[in-house]
Amino acid sequence: MKKHLWLLAIAQGLFLTNNVVFIAINGLVGLALAPVAWMATLPVMGYVVGGALSTGLVARSQQRWGRRTSFLLGLLVALLTALLCAFALSIKSFWLLVAGSRATTAPTVSSTASPPPSWRRRRSARRRCRWCWRAA
């Protein structure tokens, strides 16, 4: 049990570090590629807006295929969009970087979009039994 707890703690720390590093590097690369200096943070904005726009899609995919499949699909999207962002940097395309940053948020949303199945079961059991609300 302790092994899994340490693994989860390390994975969560790396996950949060990934977001911070992505935003910092994306802003610097945006500054290097942007045609005008005020557009430097557009890739970061694409990352934030992409997260908001991806939430509904990820929730539907989790309902249809389950959390594991949805998360693996999100990882595939992350890999492809990371390659797209690297390609955008190699050809010095600012707008391709913005588009790639927008799509990169799928794994972030898929890992945090819905509660675990055990929580949903407890909640649905409480809905069926109205007196449980008074007892709790």
LINQUI-V45770 format. One record per residue. N is the residue number from 1. PHI is phi as a letter, one per 30 degrees, with the letter a starting at -180 (NA if undefined). PSI is psi in radians with two decimals (none if undefined). Layout:
# LINQUI-V45770
((N:PHI:PSI) (N:PHI:PSI))
This chain:
# LINQUI-V45770
((1:NA:-0.71) (2:d:-0.60) (3:d:-0.77) (4:d:-0.63) (5:d:-0.77) (6:d:-0.71) (7:d:-0.75) (8:d:-0.73) (9:d:-0.75) (10:d:-0.75) (11:d:-0.73) (12:d:-0.71) (13:d:-0.75) (14:d:-0.65) (15:d:-0.82) (16:d:-0.63) (17:d:-0.66) (18:e:-0.78) (19:d:-0.75) (20:d:-0.80) (21:d:-0.70) (22:d:-0.78) (23:d:-0.73) (24:d:-0.85) (25:d:-0.66) (26:d:-0.66) (27:d:-0.72) (28:d:-0.74) (29:d:-0.67) (30:d:-0.68) (31:d:-0.65) (32:d:-0.57) (33:c:-0.32) (34:d:2.42) (35:d:-0.52) (36:b:2.49) (37:e:-0.59) (38:d:-0.24) (39:d:0.03) (40:d:-0.54) (41:c:0.12) (42:d:-0.66) (43:d:-0.64) (44:d:-0.72) (45:d:-0.66) (46:d:-0.63) (47:d:-0.78) (48:d:-0.82) (49:d:-0.65) (50:d:-0.66) (51:d:-0.73) (52:d:-0.71) (53:d:-0.43) (54:d:-0.27) (55:e:-0.84) (56:d:-0.73) (57:d:-0.74) (58:d:-0.70) (59:d:-0.74) (60:d:-0.70) (61:d:-0.59) (62:d:-0.64) (63:d:-0.64) (64:d:-0.80) (65:c:-0.16) (66:j:2.88) (67:d:-0.73) (68:d:-0.88) (69:d:-0.71) (70:d:-0.72) (71:d:-0.73) (72:d:-0.66) (73:d:-0.69) (74:d:-0.67) (75:d:-0.67) (76:d:-0.76) (77:d:-0.71) (78:d:-0.74) (79:d:-0.81) (80:d:-0.71) (81:d:-0.51) (82:d:-0.71) (83:d:-0.66) (84:d:-0.75) (85:d:-0.68) (86:d:-0.69) (87:d:-0.72) (88:d:-0.67) (89:d:-0.68) (90:d:-0.57) (91:c:0.05) (92:h:0.82) (93:c:1.89) (94:d:-0.79) (95:d:-0.55) (96:d:-0.61) (97:d:-0.73) (98:d:-0.78) (99:d:-0.73) (100:d:-0.65) (101:d:-0.62) (102:d:-0.68) (103:d:-0.19) (104:d:-0.27) (105:d:-0.10) (106:e:-0.79) (107:d:-0.52) (108:d:-0.78) (109:d:-0.70) (110:d:-0.43) (111:d:-0.23) (112:b:0.15) (113:d:-0.70) (114:b:2.71) (115:d:2.82) (116:d:2.72) (117:e:-0.59) (118:d:-0.61) (119:d:-0.71) (120:d:-0.67) (121:d:-0.76) (122:d:-0.72) (123:d:-0.75) (124:d:-0.57) (125:d:-0.65) (126:d:-0.60) (127:d:-0.69) (128:d:-0.53) (129:c:1.70) (130:d:-0.59) (131:d:-0.28) (132:d:-0.55) (133:d:-0.68) (134:d:-0.61) (135:d:-0.50) (136:d:none))
